[in-house]
Amino acid sequence: MAYPANYRYTKQHEWIDVKGDVGTVGITNFAQVQVGEVVFVELPKVGMKVIAGQAFATIESVKAVFEIFAPVSGEILETNLALQTEPEKVNADPHGAAWFAKLRVANPAELKELMDAPAYETFAPDGCA
């Protein structure tokens, strides 16, 4: 699975796709492979303020519970409620239908600290791209 070129990536394996001042956030294919079969997703609340690098959501798999970290600071505008009834989407389409939240980016300069797709592909271990 190729990593979308227009996304930015964190070292914790989250992605963000920014259009204007709104970023859509999810986890990478590498992350979903490591997590295993996802059975539950806890989403943030709309209106919640998030800070880059801090946990804002969790996913539970058959292995364990994992925190999802905000790639940038901002305010949650929308969450992907479909994941509450279909958490398996995280495994099936991590870079598309399984987005977690949309947030208004508070500090666009934080995006410069994230990796582009080629840098992330080098960062993520082989065999999971």
N, CA, C and O atoms as CSV, one atom per row, in Angstrom:
chain,resi,resn,atom,element,x,y,z
A,1,MET,N,N,0.853,-1.185,0.000
A,1,MET,CA,C,0.000,0.000,0.000
A,1,MET,C,C,0.891,1.237,0.000
A,1,MET,O,O,1.734,1.405,0.881
A,2,ALA,N,N,0.701,2.090,-0.980
A,2,ALA,CA,C,1.476,3.325,-1.064
A,2,ALA,C,C,0.890,4.358,-0.094
A,2,ALA,O,O,-0.313,4.383,0.169
A,3,TYR,N,N,1.768,5.195,0.420
A,3,TYR,CA,C,1.320,6.263,1.316
A,3,TYR,C,C,0.951,7.484,0.474
A,3,TYR,O,O,1.756,7.926,-0.346
A,4,PRO,N,N,-0.251,8.037,0.660
A,4,PRO,CA,C,-0.680,9.187,-0.140
A,4,PRO,C,C,0.327,10.339,-0.071
A,4,PRO,O,O,0.758,10.740,1.010
A,5,ALA,N,N,0.690,10.857,-1.236
A,5,ALA,CA,C,1.725,11.883,-1.339
A,5,ALA,C,C,1.309,13.215,-0.720
A,5,ALA,O,O,2.167,13.983,-0.285
A,6,ASN,N,N,0.015,13.502,-0.673
A,6,ASN,CA,C,-0.441,14.791,-0.151
A,6,ASN,C,C,-0.609,14.795,1.364
A,6,ASN,O,O,-0.883,15.847,1.941
A,7,TYR,N,N,-0.452,13.650,2.024
A,7,TYR,CA,C,-0.574,13.577,3.478
A,7,TYR,C,C,0.757,13.939,4.131
A,7,TYR,O,O,1.810,13.887,3.496
A,8,ARG,N,N,0.689,14.308,5.413
A,8,ARG,CA,C,1.875,14.486,6.256
A,8,ARG,C,C,1.773,13.412,7.348
A,8,ARG,O,O,0.674,12.992,7.710
A,9,TYR,N,N,2.927,12.972,7.868
A,9,TYR,CA,C,2.977,11.807,8.762
A,9,TYR,C,C,3.757,12.092,10.035
A,9,TYR,O,O,4.702,12.881,10.039
A,10,THR,N,N,3.340,11.428,11.131
A,10,THR,CA,C,4.037,11.556,12.413
A,10,THR,C,C,4.906,10.324,12.659
A,10,THR,O,O,4.757,9.297,11.997
A,11,LYS,N,N,5.801,10.450,13.611
A,11,LYS,CA,C,6.632,9.306,14.011
A,11,LYS,C,C,5.817,8.283,14.797
A,11,LYS,O,O,6.270,7.155,14.993
A,12,GLN,N,N,4.624,8.658,15.248
A,12,GLN,CA,C,3.729,7.729,15.945
A,12,GLN,C,C,2.766,7.056,14.963
A,12,GLN,O,O,1.877,6.309,15.371
A,13,HIS,N,N,2.953,7.328,13.661
A,13,HIS,CA,C,2.222,6.659,12.579
A,13,HIS,C,C,0.789,7.162,12.378
A,13,HIS,O,O,-0.096,6.398,11.992
A,14,GLU,N,N,0.572,8.452,12.644
A,14,GLU,CA,C,-0.682,9.088,12.251
A,14,GLU,C,C,-0.433,9.859,10.959
A,14,GLU,O,O,0.700,10.212,10.635
A,15,TRP,N,N,-1.511,10.109,10.233
A,15,TRP,CA,C,-1.426,10.960,9.048
A,15,TRP,C,C,-2.418,12.097,9.177
A,15,TRP,O,O,-3.400,12.008,9.913
A,16,ILE,N,N,-2.141,13.179,8.440
A,16,ILE,CA,C,-3.070,14.296,8.348
A,16,ILE,C,C,-3.088,14.773,6.905
A,16,ILE,O,O,-2.044,14.922,6.269
A,17,ASP,N,N,-4.291,15.009,6.402
A,17,ASP,CA,C,-4.506,15.534,5.061
A,17,ASP,C,C,-5.159,16.895,5.238
A,17,ASP,O,O,-6.306,16.982,5.677
A,18,VAL,N,N,-4.439,17.956,4.900
A,18,VAL,CA,C,-4.923,19.310,5.154
A,18,VAL,C,C,-5.425,19.944,3.870
A,18,VAL,O,O,-4.757,19.942,2.836
A,19,LYS,N,N,-6.639,20.489,3.979
A,19,LYS,CA,C,-7.238,21.266,2.893
A,19,LYS,C,C,-7.703,22.576,3.524
A,19,LYS,O,O,-8.609,22.591,4.357
A,20,GLY,N,N,-7.069,23.674,3.114
A,20,GLY,CA,C,-7.353,24.957,3.750
A,20,GLY,C,C,-6.830,24.927,5.177
A,20,GLY,O,O,-5.644,24.684,5.402
A,21,ASP,N,N,-7.710,25.173,6.141
A,21,ASP,CA,C,-7.287,25.114,7.547
A,21,ASP,C,C,-7.882,23.910,8.274
A,21,ASP,O,O,-7.877,23.855,9.504
A,22,VAL,N,N,-8.397,22.939,7.501
A,22,VAL,CA,C,-9.000,21.742,8.091
A,22,VAL,C,C,-8.153,20.520,7.751
A,22,VAL,O,O,-7.843,20.265,6.587
A,23,GLY,N,N,-7.786,19.774,8.784
A,23,GLY,CA,C,-7.005,18.563,8.596
A,23,GLY,C,C,-7.821,17.332,8.964
A,23,GLY,O,O,-8.485,17.302,10.000
A,24,THR,N,N,-7.767,16.326,8.114
A,24,THR,CA,C,-8.383,15.031,8.385
A,24,THR,C,C,-7.283,14.123,8.907
A,24,THR,O,O,-6.205,14.049,8.316
A,25,VAL,N,N,-7.551,13.421,10.028
A,25,VAL,CA,C,-6.521,12.640,10.727
A,25,VAL,C,C,-6.900,11.162,10.774
A,25,VAL,O,O,-8.058,10.811,11.000
A,26,GLY,N,N,-5.908,10.310,10.557
A,26,GLY,CA,C,-6.087,8.867,10.675
A,26,GLY,C,C,-4.767,8.212,11.041
A,26,GLY,O,O,-3.787,8.891,11.347
A,27,ILE,N,N,-4.751,6.881,11.005
A,27,ILE,CA,C,-3.502,6.162,11.253
A,27,ILE,C,C,-3.035,5.514,9.954
A,27,ILE,O,O,-3.832,5.248,9.055
A,28,THR,N,N,-1.745,5.269,9.872
A,28,THR,CA,C,-1.163,4.721,8.653
A,28,THR,C,C,-1.385,3.218,8.539
A,28,THR,O,O,-1.774,2.549,9.496
A,29,ASN,N,N,-1.130,2.718,7.352
A,29,ASN,CA,C,-1.199,1.280,7.140
A,29,ASN,C,C,-0.224,0.556,8.068
A,29,ASN,O,O,-0.558,-0.491,8.622
A,30,PHE,N,N,0.976,1.106,8.239
A,30,PHE,CA,C,1.938,0.489,9.154
A,30,PHE,C,C,1.319,0.343,10.543
A,30,PHE,O,O,1.435,-0.714,11.163
A,31,ALA,N,N,0.664,1.391,11.035
A,31,ALA,CA,C,0.060,1.355,12.376
A,31,ALA,C,C,-1.017,0.282,12.463
A,31,ALA,O,O,-1.045,-0.477,13.432
A,32,GLN,N,N,-1.900,0.200,11.477
A,32,GLN,CA,C,-2.988,-0.780,11.569
A,32,GLN,C,C,-2.446,-2.201,11.510
A,32,GLN,O,O,-3.020,-3.098,12.128
A,33,VAL,N,N,-1.355,-2.429,10.783
A,33,VAL,CA,C,-0.737,-3.754,10.760
A,33,VAL,C,C,-0.205,-4.100,12.150
A,33,VAL,O,O,-0.380,-5.222,12.624
A,34,GLN,N,N,0.442,-3.136,12.798
A,34,GLN,CA,C,1.005,-3.357,14.131
A,34,GLN,C,C,-0.083,-3.587,15.179
A,34,GLN,O,O,0.077,-4.415,16.075
A,35,VAL,N,N,-1.178,-2.856,15.062
A,35,VAL,CA,C,-2.285,-2.945,16.012
A,35,VAL,C,C,-3.009,-4.285,15.898
A,35,VAL,O,O,-3.402,-4.875,16.904
A,36,GLY,N,N,-3.181,-4.755,14.676
A,36,GLY,CA,C,-3.936,-5.985,14.457
A,36,GLY,C,C,-5.411,-5.682,14.271
A,36,GLY,O,O,-5.786,-4.554,13.951
A,37,GLU,N,N,-6.241,-6.685,14.472
A,37,GLU,CA,C,-7.679,-6.559,14.229
A,37,GLU,C,C,-8.322,-5.571,15.194
A,37,GLU,O,O,-8.374,-5.816,16.400
A,38,VAL,N,N,-8.814,-4.448,14.658
A,38,VAL,CA,C,-9.436,-3.401,15.464
A,38,VAL,C,C,-10.876,-3.796,15.789
A,38,VAL,O,O,-11.650,-4.152,14.900
A,39,VAL,N,N,-11.224,-3.726,17.090
A,39,VAL,CA,C,-12.567,-4.120,17.521
A,39,VAL,C,C,-13.364,-2.963,18.142
A,39,VAL,O,O,-14.575,-3.077,18.330
A,40,PHE,N,N,-12.679,-1.841,18.462
A,40,PHE,CA,C,-13.375,-0.706,19.075
A,40,PHE,C,C,-12.565,0.560,18.842
A,40,PHE,O,O,-11.335,0.535,18.877
A,41,VAL,N,N,-13.266,1.670,18.602
A,41,VAL,CA,C,-12.622,2.967,18.426
A,41,VAL,C,C,-13.305,3.966,19.347
A,41,VAL,O,O,-14.531,4.076,19.347
A,42,GLU,N,N,-12.513,4.698,20.133
A,42,GLU,CA,C,-13.037,5.786,20.959
A,42,GLU,C,C,-12.597,7.092,20.320
A,42,GLU,O,O,-11.405,7.386,20.244
A,43,LEU,N,N,-13.558,7.866,19.865
A,43,LEU,CA,C,-13.291,9.106,19.149
A,43,LEU,C,C,-13.321,10.303,20.086
A,43,LEU,O,O,-13.934,10.239,21.151
A,44,PRO,N,N,-12.665,11.397,19.703
A,44,PRO,CA,C,-12.733,12.618,20.515
A,44,PRO,C,C,-14.104,13.266,20.367
A,44,PRO,O,O,-14.873,12.912,19.473
A,45,LYS,N,N,-14.398,14.198,21.230
A,45,LYS,CA,C,-15.664,14.929,21.165
A,45,LYS,C,C,-15.495,16.169,20.276
A,45,LYS,O,O,-14.458,16.831,20.306
A,46,VAL,N,N,-16.522,16.464,19.494
A,46,VAL,CA,C,-16.520,17.677,18.682
A,46,VAL,C,C,-16.387,18.871,19.628
A,46,VAL,O,O,-17.052,18.939,20.662
A,47,GLY,N,N,-15.523,19.802,19.255
A,47,GLY,CA,C,-15.257,20.978,20.078
A,47,GLY,C,C,-14.041,20.824,20.975
A,47,GLY,O,O,-13.545,21.807,21.525
A,48,MET,N,N,-13.559,19.599,21.125
A,48,MET,CA,C,-12.383,19.338,21.959
A,48,MET,C,C,-11.161,20.031,21.357
A,48,MET,O,O,-10.952,19.990,20.145
A,49,LYS,N,N,-10.358,20.665,22.208
A,49,LYS,CA,C,-9.094,21.258,21.784
A,49,LYS,C,C,-8.021,20.191,21.945
A,49,LYS,O,O,-7.943,19.533,22.983
A,50,VAL,N,N,-7.197,20.021,20.921
A,50,VAL,CA,C,-6.116,19.046,20.965
A,50,VAL,C,C,-4.783,19.757,20.783
A,50,VAL,O,O,-4.700,20.819,20.165
A,51,ILE,N,N,-3.755,19.149,21.332
A,51,ILE,CA,C,-2.400,19.687,21.245
A,51,ILE,C,C,-1.537,18.667,20.512
A,51,ILE,O,O,-1.622,17.468,20.777
A,52,ALA,N,N,-0.717,19.143,19.601
A,52,ALA,CA,C,0.162,18.270,18.833
A,52,ALA,C,C,0.938,17.347,19.759
A,52,ALA,O,O,1.542,17.791,20.735
A,53,GLY,N,N,0.916,16.050,19.440
A,53,GLY,CA,C,1.663,15.067,20.209
A,53,GLY,C,C,0.928,14.481,21.393
A,53,GLY,O,O,1.436,13.564,22.038
A,54,GLN,N,N,-0.259,14.989,21.697
A,54,GLN,CA,C,-1.027,14.448,22.820
A,54,GLN,C,C,-2.125,13.520,22.305
A,54,GLN,O,O,-2.675,13.722,21.223
A,55,ALA,N,N,-2.432,12.496,23.108
A,55,ALA,CA,C,-3.462,11.530,22.744
A,55,ALA,C,C,-4.825,12.219,22.660
A,55,ALA,O,O,-5.170,13.050,23.500
A,56,PHE,N,N,-5.595,11.853,21.624
A,56,PHE,CA,C,-6.941,12.406,21.498
A,56,PHE,C,C,-7.986,11.340,21.172
A,56,PHE,O,O,-9.183,11.628,21.174
A,57,ALA,N,N,-7.547,10.113,20.893
A,57,ALA,CA,C,-8.455,9.013,20.597
A,57,ALA,C,C,-7.755,7.711,20.972
A,57,ALA,O,O,-6.546,7.683,21.200
A,58,THR,N,N,-8.541,6.627,21.030
A,58,THR,CA,C,-7.943,5.316,21.288
A,58,THR,C,C,-8.577,4.290,20.357
A,58,THR,O,O,-9.713,4.438,19.906
A,59,ILE,N,N,-7.801,3.248,20.087
A,59,ILE,CA,C,-8.339,2.110,19.371
A,59,ILE,C,C,-8.011,0.867,20.181
A,59,ILE,O,O,-6.946,0.757,20.789
A,60,GLU,N,N,-8.943,-0.056,20.172
A,60,GLU,CA,C,-8.749,-1.319,20.868
A,60,GLU,C,C,-8.728,-2.417,19.816
A,60,GLU,O,O,-9.584,-2.487,18.933
A,61,SER,N,N,-7.720,-3.270,19.944
A,61,SER,CA,C,-7.630,-4.403,19.029
A,61,SER,C,C,-7.684,-5.670,19.863
A,61,SER,O,O,-7.815,-5.620,21.086
A,62,VAL,N,N,-7.583,-6.799,19.192
A,62,VAL,CA,C,-7.556,-8.058,19.924
A,62,VAL,C,C,-6.267,-8.169,20.734
A,62,VAL,O,O,-6.170,-9.016,21.623
A,63,LYS,N,N,-5.265,-7.318,20.437
A,63,LYS,CA,C,-3.978,-7.327,21.140
A,63,LYS,C,C,-3.968,-6.437,22.379
A,63,LYS,O,O,-3.538,-6.866,23.449
A,64,ALA,N,N,-4.442,-5.191,22.237
A,64,ALA,CA,C,-4.307,-4.197,23.314
A,64,ALA,C,C,-5.067,-2.927,22.941
A,64,ALA,O,O,-5.729,-2.862,21.905
A,65,VAL,N,N,-4.957,-1.911,23.815
A,65,VAL,CA,C,-5.522,-0.590,23.552
A,65,VAL,C,C,-4.367,0.335,23.168
A,65,VAL,O,O,-3.315,0.331,23.808
A,66,PHE,N,N,-4.577,1.124,22.120
A,66,PHE,CA,C,-3.540,2.011,21.609
A,66,PHE,C,C,-4.065,3.437,21.554
A,66,PHE,O,O,-5.215,3.669,21.181
A,67,GLU,N,N,-3.218,4.392,21.927
A,67,GLU,CA,C,-3.580,5.799,21.841
A,67,GLU,C,C,-3.264,6.334,20.452
A,67,GLU,O,O,-2.299,5.914,19.814
A,68,ILE,N,N,-4.090,7.266,19.998
A,68,ILE,CA,C,-3.878,7.975,18.746
A,68,ILE,C,C,-3.538,9.415,19.123
A,68,ILE,O,O,-4.237,10.042,19.919
A,69,PHE,N,N,-2.459,9.928,18.541
A,69,PHE,CA,C,-1.948,11.243,18.906
A,69,PHE,C,C,-2.272,12.284,17.838
A,69,PHE,O,O,-2.266,11.988,16.643
A,70,ALA,N,N,-2.551,13.491,18.280
A,70,ALA,CA,C,-2.843,14.586,17.353
A,70,ALA,C,C,-1.558,14.990,16.627
A,70,ALA,O,O,-0.554,15.288,17.275
A,71,PRO,N,N,-1.575,15.004,15.298
A,71,PRO,CA,C,-0.382,15.413,14.567
A,71,PRO,C,C,-0.091,16.909,14.700
A,71,PRO,O,O,1.062,17.336,14.643
A,72,VAL,N,N,-1.154,17.697,14.879
A,72,VAL,CA,C,-1.038,19.145,15.059
A,72,VAL,C,C,-2.076,19.589,16.089
A,72,VAL,O,O,-2.995,18.842,16.426
A,73,SER,N,N,-1.916,20.794,16.571
A,73,SER,CA,C,-2.880,21.372,17.512
A,73,SER,C,C,-4.085,21.904,16.757
A,73,SER,O,O,-3.980,22.320,15.604
A,74,GLY,N,N,-5.244,21.885,17.432
A,74,GLY,CA,C,-6.442,22.424,16.806
A,74,GLY,C,C,-7.694,22.076,17.578
A,74,GLY,O,O,-7.634,21.638,18.727
A,75,GLU,N,N,-8.828,22.276,16.934
A,75,GLU,CA,C,-10.130,21.989,17.525
A,75,GLU,C,C,-10.847,20.955,16.668
A,75,GLU,O,O,-10.905,21.085,15.445
A,76,ILE,N,N,-11.393,19.924,17.315
A,76,ILE,CA,C,-12.115,18.873,16.603
A,76,ILE,C,C,-13.413,19.447,16.043
A,76,ILE,O,O,-14.235,20.003,16.772
A,77,LEU,N,N,-13.574,19.298,14.722
A,77,LEU,CA,C,-14.771,19.789,14.034
A,77,LEU,C,C,-15.771,18.678,13.743
A,77,LEU,O,O,-16.980,18.905,13.720
A,78,GLU,N,N,-15.249,17.472,13.523
A,78,GLU,CA,C,-16.097,16.346,13.119
A,78,GLU,C,C,-15.368,15.051,13.462
A,78,GLU,O,O,-14.138,14.999,13.449
A,79,THR,N,N,-16.131,14.014,13.765
A,79,THR,CA,C,-15.549,12.691,13.975
A,79,THR,C,C,-16.212,11.698,13.030
A,79,THR,O,O,-17.321,11.927,12.547
A,80,ASN,N,N,-15.529,10.609,12.778
A,80,ASN,CA,C,-16.018,9.591,11.855
A,80,ASN,C,C,-16.854,8.576,12.638
A,80,ASN,O,O,-16.351,7.536,13.064
A,81,LEU,N,N,-18.122,8.892,12.818
A,81,LEU,CA,C,-19.007,8.054,13.629
A,81,LEU,C,C,-19.164,6.643,13.077
A,81,LEU,O,O,-19.522,5.728,13.818
A,82,ALA,N,N,-18.903,6.454,11.790
A,82,ALA,CA,C,-19.000,5.113,11.198
A,82,ALA,C,C,-18.043,4.137,11.874
A,82,ALA,O,O,-18.311,2.936,11.909
A,83,LEU,N,N,-16.927,4.638,12.412
A,83,LEU,CA,C,-15.960,3.752,13.069
A,83,LEU,C,C,-16.497,3.150,14.360
A,83,LEU,O,O,-15.989,2.127,14.818
A,84,GLN,N,N,-17.511,3.762,14.953
A,84,GLN,CA,C,-18.077,3.211,16.186
A,84,GLN,C,C,-18.852,1.928,15.922
A,84,GLN,O,O,-18.897,1.041,16.774
A,85,THR,N,N,-19.458,1.827,14.748
A,85,THR,CA,C,-20.198,0.608,14.415
A,85,THR,C,C,-19.413,-0.310,13.479
A,85,THR,O,O,-19.719,-1.497,13.363
A,86,GLU,N,N,-18.398,0.248,12.813
A,86,GLU,CA,C,-17.581,-0.545,11.888
A,86,GLU,C,C,-16.091,-0.285,12.132
A,86,GLU,O,O,-15.409,0.241,11.252
A,87,PRO,N,N,-15.578,-0.643,13.308
A,87,PRO,CA,C,-14.162,-0.372,13.602
A,87,PRO,C,C,-13.205,-1.112,12.666
A,87,PRO,O,O,-12.048,-0.718,12.519
A,88,GLU,N,N,-13.683,-2.169,12.045
A,88,GLU,CA,C,-12.834,-2.932,11.129
A,88,GLU,C,C,-12.405,-2.116,9.911
A,88,GLU,O,O,-11.478,-2.511,9.203
A,89,LYS,N,N,-13.069,-0.976,9.655
A,89,LYS,CA,C,-12.654,-0.092,8.561
A,89,LYS,C,C,-11.211,0.368,8.746
A,89,LYS,O,O,-10.513,0.634,7.768
A,90,VAL,N,N,-10.761,0.462,10.003
A,90,VAL,CA,C,-9.384,0.882,10.272
A,90,VAL,C,C,-8.409,-0.080,9.604
A,90,VAL,O,O,-7.388,0.346,9.065
A,91,ASN,N,N,-8.716,-1.365,9.636
A,91,ASN,CA,C,-7.856,-2.353,9.000
A,91,ASN,C,C,-8.047,-2.393,7.483
A,91,ASN,O,O,-7.095,-2.644,6.743
A,92,ALA,N,N,-9.258,-2.149,7.027
A,92,ALA,CA,C,-9.571,-2.279,5.605
A,92,ALA,C,C,-9.137,-1.066,4.777
A,92,ALA,O,O,-8.704,-1.225,3.636
A,93,ASP,N,N,-9.247,0.137,5.333
A,93,ASP,CA,C,-8.977,1.352,4.551
A,93,ASP,C,C,-8.376,2.443,5.442
A,93,ASP,O,O,-9.004,3.482,5.649
A,94,PRO,N,N,-7.160,2.218,5.974
A,94,PRO,CA,C,-6.592,3.159,6.932
A,94,PRO,C,C,-6.319,4.551,6.375
A,94,PRO,O,O,-6.314,5.516,7.140
A,95,HIS,N,N,-6.093,4.689,5.076
A,95,HIS,CA,C,-5.775,5.993,4.494
A,95,HIS,C,C,-6.984,6.656,3.841
A,95,HIS,O,O,-6.850,7.687,3.183
A,96,GLY,N,N,-8.159,6.066,4.022
A,96,GLY,CA,C,-9.351,6.610,3.377
A,96,GLY,C,C,-10.532,6.666,4.313
A,96,GLY,O,O,-10.649,7.584,5.125
A,97,ALA,N,N,-11.421,5.674,4.202
A,97,ALA,CA,C,-12.688,5.669,4.942
A,97,ALA,C,C,-12.508,5.609,6.458
A,97,ALA,O,O,-13.445,5.908,7.198
A,98,ALA,N,N,-11.330,5.231,6.927
A,98,ALA,CA,C,-11.115,5.066,8.376
A,98,ALA,C,C,-10.476,6.284,9.034
A,98,ALA,O,O,-9.754,6.134,10.020
A,99,TRP,N,N,-10.720,7.469,8.524
A,99,TRP,CA,C,-10.237,8.665,9.204
A,99,TRP,C,C,-10.910,8.778,10.569
A,99,TRP,O,O,-12.036,8.311,10.745
A,100,PHE,N,N,-10.239,9.385,11.525
A,100,PHE,CA,C,-10.759,9.489,12.889
A,100,PHE,C,C,-11.479,10.805,13.146
A,100,PHE,O,O,-12.572,10.827,13.711
A,101,ALA,N,N,-10.853,11.905,12.725
A,101,ALA,CA,C,-11.424,13.212,13.042
A,101,ALA,C,C,-10.961,14.248,12.032
A,101,ALA,O,O,-9.940,14.094,11.363
A,102,LYS,N,N,-11.754,15.309,11.949
A,102,LYS,CA,C,-11.367,16.496,11.190
A,102,LYS,C,C,-11.180,17.602,12.217
A,102,LYS,O,O,-11.996,17.779,13.122
A,103,LEU,N,N,-10.089,18.340,12.057
A,103,LEU,CA,C,-9.820,19.417,13.014
A,103,LEU,C,C,-9.403,20.685,12.301
A,103,LEU,O,O,-8.826,20.654,11.214
A,104,ARG,N,N,-9.713,21.814,12.946
A,104,ARG,CA,C,-9.251,23.099,12.429
A,104,ARG,C,C,-7.822,23.267,12.934
A,104,ARG,O,O,-7.581,23.272,14.141
A,105,VAL,N,N,-6.886,23.404,12.015
A,105,VAL,CA,C,-5.473,23.514,12.361
A,105,VAL,C,C,-5.222,24.869,13.011
A,105,VAL,O,O,-5.474,25.911,12.405
A,106,ALA,N,N,-4.725,24.852,14.249
A,106,ALA,CA,C,-4.484,26.086,14.993
A,106,ALA,C,C,-3.161,26.741,14.612
A,106,ALA,O,O,-3.054,27.968,14.607
A,107,ASN,N,N,-2.148,25.927,14.293
A,107,ASN,CA,C,-0.824,26.459,14.005
A,107,ASN,C,C,-0.251,25.754,12.781
A,107,ASN,O,O,0.377,24.703,12.913
A,108,PRO,N,N,-0.457,26.318,11.591
A,108,PRO,CA,C,0.018,25.663,10.370
A,108,PRO,C,C,1.521,25.366,10.371
A,108,PRO,O,O,1.962,24.453,9.673
A,109,ALA,N,N,2.309,26.112,11.134
A,109,ALA,CA,C,3.755,25.873,11.195
A,109,ALA,C,C,4.070,24.472,11.731
A,109,ALA,O,O,5.126,23.922,11.421
A,110,GLU,N,N,3.168,23.889,12.531
A,110,GLU,CA,C,3.392,22.541,13.062
A,110,GLU,C,C,3.441,21.493,11.940
A,110,GLU,O,O,4.065,20.444,12.098
A,111,LEU,N,N,2.792,21.775,10.828
A,111,LEU,CA,C,2.796,20.833,9.712
A,111,LEU,C,C,4.203,20.625,9.149
A,111,LEU,O,O,4.515,19.555,8.627
A,112,LYS,N,N,5.045,21.647,9.258
A,112,LYS,CA,C,6.411,21.555,8.747
A,112,LYS,C,C,7.255,20.557,9.534
A,112,LYS,O,O,8.286,20.094,9.046
A,113,GLU,N,N,6.819,20.224,10.752
A,113,GLU,CA,C,7.555,19.275,11.584
A,113,GLU,C,C,7.216,17.823,11.240
A,113,GLU,O,O,7.861,16.901,11.738
A,114,LEU,N,N,6.215,17.619,10.398
A,114,LEU,CA,C,5.780,16.271,10.024
A,114,LEU,C,C,6.500,15.803,8.766
A,114,LEU,O,O,7.024,16.613,8.001
A,115,MET,N,N,6.521,14.494,8.563
A,115,MET,CA,C,7.187,13.903,7.404
A,115,MET,C,C,6.281,13.920,6.182
A,115,MET,O,O,5.063,13.789,6.294
A,116,ASP,N,N,6.899,14.083,5.006
A,116,ASP,CA,C,6.163,13.877,3.770
A,116,ASP,C,C,6.156,12.374,3.479
A,116,ASP,O,O,6.769,11.602,4.215
A,117,ALA,N,N,5.470,11.954,2.415
A,117,ALA,CA,C,5.326,10.525,2.125
A,117,ALA,C,C,6.670,9.822,1.904
A,117,ALA,O,O,6.875,8.752,2.477
A,118,PRO,N,N,7.598,10.367,1.104
A,118,PRO,CA,C,8.878,9.669,0.923
A,118,PRO,C,C,9.654,9.507,2.239
A,118,PRO,O,O,10.257,8.461,2.480
A,119,ALA,N,N,9.638,10.530,3.078
A,119,ALA,CA,C,10.335,10.433,4.370
A,119,ALA,C,C,9.667,9.390,5.257
A,119,ALA,O,O,10.351,8.635,5.950
A,120,TYR,N,N,8.326,9.341,5.242
A,120,TYR,CA,C,7.632,8.347,6.057
A,120,TYR,C,C,7.899,6.936,5.550
A,120,TYR,O,O,8.089,6.018,6.348
A,121,GLU,N,N,7.914,6.755,4.244
A,121,GLU,CA,C,8.193,5.429,3.687
A,121,GLU,C,C,9.584,4.951,4.087
A,121,GLU,O,O,9.793,3.754,4.288
A,122,THR,N,N,10.530,5.868,4.204
A,122,THR,CA,C,11.875,5.513,4.681
A,122,THR,C,C,11.843,5.206,6.172
A,122,THR,O,O,12.536,4.301,6.637
A,123,PHE,N,N,11.039,5.955,6.921
A,123,PHE,CA,C,10.933,5.806,8.368
A,123,PHE,C,C,10.229,4.505,8.771
A,123,PHE,O,O,10.690,3.802,9.670
A,124,ALA,N,N,9.109,4.184,8.105
A,124,ALA,CA,C,8.333,2.994,8.451
A,124,ALA,C,C,9.105,1.748,8.015
A,124,ALA,O,O,9.671,1.719,6.922
A,125,PRO,N,N,9.130,0.726,8.862
A,125,PRO,CA,C,9.870,-0.498,8.499
A,125,PRO,C,C,9.372,-1.130,7.202
A,125,PRO,O,O,8.204,-0.999,6.836
A,126,ASP,N,N,10.271,-1.808,6.526
A,126,ASP,CA,C,9.951,-2.488,5.269
A,126,ASP,C,C,8.821,-3.500,5.467
A,126,ASP,O,O,8.627,-4.048,6.552
A,127,GLY,N,N,8.102,-3.721,4.399
A,127,GLY,CA,C,7.073,-4.754,4.395
A,127,GLY,C,C,5.710,-4.294,4.854
A,127,GLY,O,O,4.754,-5.068,4.805
A,128,CYS,N,N,5.590,-3.044,5.302
A,128,CYS,CA,C,4.293,-2.580,5.793
A,128,CYS,C,C,3.755,-1.420,4.979
A,128,CYS,O,O,2.684,-0.897,5.289
A,129,ALA,N,N,4.460,-1.013,3.962
A,129,ALA,CA,C,3.999,0.140,3.170
A,129,ALA,C,C,2.861,-0.248,2.257
A,129,ALA,O,O,2.348,0.593,1.519
